[in-house]
Amino acid sequence: MTEAAELPPVPEQAHEVFGERYADAVRYAELLAEAGVQRGLIGPREVPRLWERHLLNCAVLAEVVPEGVTVCDVGSGAGLPGIPLALVRDDLKITLLEPLLRRTTFLTEVVELLGLDHVTVMRGRAEEVMGKIQPVHVVTARAVAPLDRLAAWGIPLLRPYGEMLALKGDTAEEELKAASTALSKLGAVETSILHVGEGIVDPRSTVVRVEVGESPGGVRFAAKRAKAARTGRTRRRRG
C-alpha cells in the first residue's frame, strides 16, 4: 500500500473551505502524501490526518488575515500554512520563506503545478533576508520555534503596524506569557490568542496574534533595515 492510498476520505468541510480551489487542495494533499513523505518533508504517520491536522487547520487561518495584504510565511517547510492560505485567499501576495533547498524545490513545484501566481518561493532564513524583501503586513508561521525565538525572526520582517500570526497548540498561553518581555523589546504593542475554524476543525486552531507599532523589531532592527536598504540602493546604482 502506498502512502497516497493511506489518505483518508476528503472531509465535507474541505468543499466549504477551499471552494473553487477544492481540486487543487486535493492535489496538494496527494503531493504531501507522496513526494512530501518520500523527500522527508512530513512523516508517514501524518498522512492519515493530513486534512484535519494540516490542510484545514492551516486554511482557517484565513479568518484572521486582513484583505489584500502581503504575507511572509516564515519557515514554510512543506508549505504549511502558506499554501492552504494561498488556496483560499487569492487576494493575498504570499512569500514562502524556507532555508532548505529540498523544501524550496518542493514548494516551487507545488506553486507551479497549482498555478498559484500570487505566491513566491524564497530560499533563506528570516534574519538573512531583511532588507532583501519588502516589509510585509503579516508574518505567518506554524511549528517553527518557541514564540520568543519565532518573534525575533519574524517581527523584523513586518511593516509598521503589521502583525505576526503564529499557529500554536495547547502551549499558546504559556508561550505568550514567557515571551512577553522579548515581544515588548521587539516592538509589540498588543498580543492576543484567537481560536478559528469553528465548525470546520475540532479542536479549533489556536493563533497567537502579535501586533507591532511603528518600529517592528525595535530600534536595532530599524537601523539594520535602513542600512540594508541604503546598501541595496547603492548596489543598484553601481550596477
Backbone hydrogen bonds, N-H to C=O, Kabsch-Sander energy under -0.5 kcal/mol:
donor,donor_aa,acceptor,acceptor_aa,energy
6,E,2,T,-0.6
6,E,3,E,-1.0
7,L,4,A,-1.5
14,A,11,P,-1.6
15,H,12,E,-1.1
16,E,12,E,-1.0
17,V,13,Q,-2.6
18,F,14,A,-2.6
19,G,15,H,-1.6
21,R,18,F,-2.6
22,Y,19,G,-1.8
25,A,21,R,-2.3
26,V,22,Y,-2.2
27,R,23,A,-2.1
28,Y,24,D,-2.4
29,A,25,A,-2.3
30,E,26,V,-2.1
31,L,27,R,-2.4
32,L,28,Y,-2.4
33,A,29,A,-2.2
34,E,30,E,-1.8
36,G,31,L,-2.8
37,V,32,L,-0.8
38,Q,34,E,-2.6
39,R,35,A,-2.4
40,G,37,V,-1.5
41,L,36,G,-2.8
42,I,36,G,-1.3
46,E,43,G,-2.0
47,V,44,P,-1.1
49,R,46,E,-1.1
50,L,47,V,-1.7
53,R,49,R,-1.9
54,H,49,R,-0.6
54,H,50,L,-1.2
55,L,50,L,-2.6
56,L,51,W,-2.9
57,N,51,W,-0.7
58,C,54,H,-1.8
59,A,55,L,-2.6
60,V,56,L,-1.9
61,L,58,C,-1.7
62,A,59,A,-1.9
63,E,60,V,-1.8
64,V,61,L,-2.0
65,V,62,A,-0.9
69,V,66,P,-0.7
71,V,93,K,-3.0
72,C,138,V,-2.2
73,D,95,T,-3.2
74,V,72,C,-0.9
74,V,140,T,-2.4
75,G,97,L,-1.1
76,S,73,D,-0.7
76,S,97,L,-2.2
79,G,76,S,-2.4
80,L,76,S,-1.6
83,I,79,G,-3.1
85,L,81,P,-2.2
86,A,82,G,-2.1
87,L,83,I,-2.2
88,V,84,P,-1.3
89,R,85,L,-1.3
92,L,89,R,-1.2
93,K,69,V,-1.9
94,I,92,L,-0.6
94,I,118,H,-2.5
95,T,71,V,-2.6
96,L,94,I,-0.5
96,L,120,T,-3.3
97,L,73,D,-2.3
97,L,95,T,-0.8
98,E,96,L,-0.6
98,E,122,M,-2.3
104,T,100,L,-2.4
105,T,101,L,-2.6
106,F,102,R,-1.4
107,L,103,R,-2.8
108,T,104,T,-2.5
109,E,105,T,-2.0
110,V,106,F,-2.4
111,V,107,L,-2.8
112,E,108,T,-2.2
113,L,109,E,-2.6
114,L,110,V,-2.6
115,G,111,V,-0.6
115,G,112,E,-0.6
116,L,111,V,-2.3
117,D,115,G,-1.7
119,V,116,L,-1.7
120,T,94,I,-2.6
122,M,96,L,-2.8
124,G,98,E,-1.1
124,G,122,M,-0.5
128,E,125,R,-1.3
129,V,125,R,-1.3
129,V,126,A,-0.5
130,M,126,A,-0.6
131,G,133,I,-0.6
132,K,129,V,-2.6
133,I,129,V,-1.3
136,V,157,L,-2.4
137,H,70,T,-0.7
138,V,70,T,-2.0
139,V,163,E,-2.0
140,T,72,C,-2.4
141,A,165,L,-1.3
143,A,167,L,-0.9
150,L,146,P,-2.7
151,A,147,L,-2.7
152,A,148,D,-1.5
153,W,149,R,-1.4
154,G,150,L,-3.0
155,I,151,A,-2.2
157,L,154,G,-1.6
158,L,155,I,-2.1
159,R,136,V,-3.0
161,Y,213,G,-2.8
162,G,159,R,-1.8
163,E,137,H,-2.2
164,M,210,V,-2.7
165,L,139,V,-3.3
166,A,164,M,-0.6
166,A,208,V,-2.5
167,L,141,A,-2.6
167,L,165,L,-0.6
168,K,166,A,-0.5
168,K,206,T,-2.6
172,A,169,G,-1.6
175,E,171,T,-3.1
176,L,172,A,-2.5
177,K,173,E,-2.1
178,A,174,E,-2.2
179,A,175,E,-1.9
180,S,177,K,-1.0
183,L,179,A,-2.9
184,S,180,S,-2.0
185,K,181,T,-2.0
186,L,182,A,-1.3
187,G,184,S,-1.4
188,A,183,L,-2.6
189,V,211,E,-3.0
190,E,211,E,-1.6
192,S,209,R,-2.0
194,L,192,S,-0.5
194,L,207,V,-3.3
196,V,205,S,-2.5
200,I,197,G,-2.6
201,V,197,G,-2.3
205,S,196,V,-2.1
206,T,168,K,-0.8
207,V,194,L,-2.9
207,V,205,S,-0.5
208,V,166,A,-2.9
209,R,192,S,-2.9
209,R,207,V,-0.6
210,V,164,M,-2.5
210,V,208,V,-0.5
211,E,190,E,-3.1
211,E,209,R,-0.5
212,V,162,G,-2.4
213,G,187,G,-1.9
217,G,186,L,-3.4
218,G,186,L,-0.6
218,G,215,S,-2.3
221,F,217,G,-0.6
222,A,218,G,-1.9
223,A,219,V,-2.2
224,K,220,R,-1.8
225,R,221,F,-2.7
226,A,222,A,-2.1
227,K,223,A,-2.3
228,A,224,K,-2.4
229,A,225,R,-2.4
230,R,226,A,-2.3
231,T,227,K,-2.5
232,G,228,A,-2.4
233,R,229,A,-2.1
234,T,230,R,-2.3
235,R,231,T,-2.5
236,R,232,G,-2.1
237,R,233,R,-2.1
238,R,234,T,-2.3
239,G,235,R,-2.3
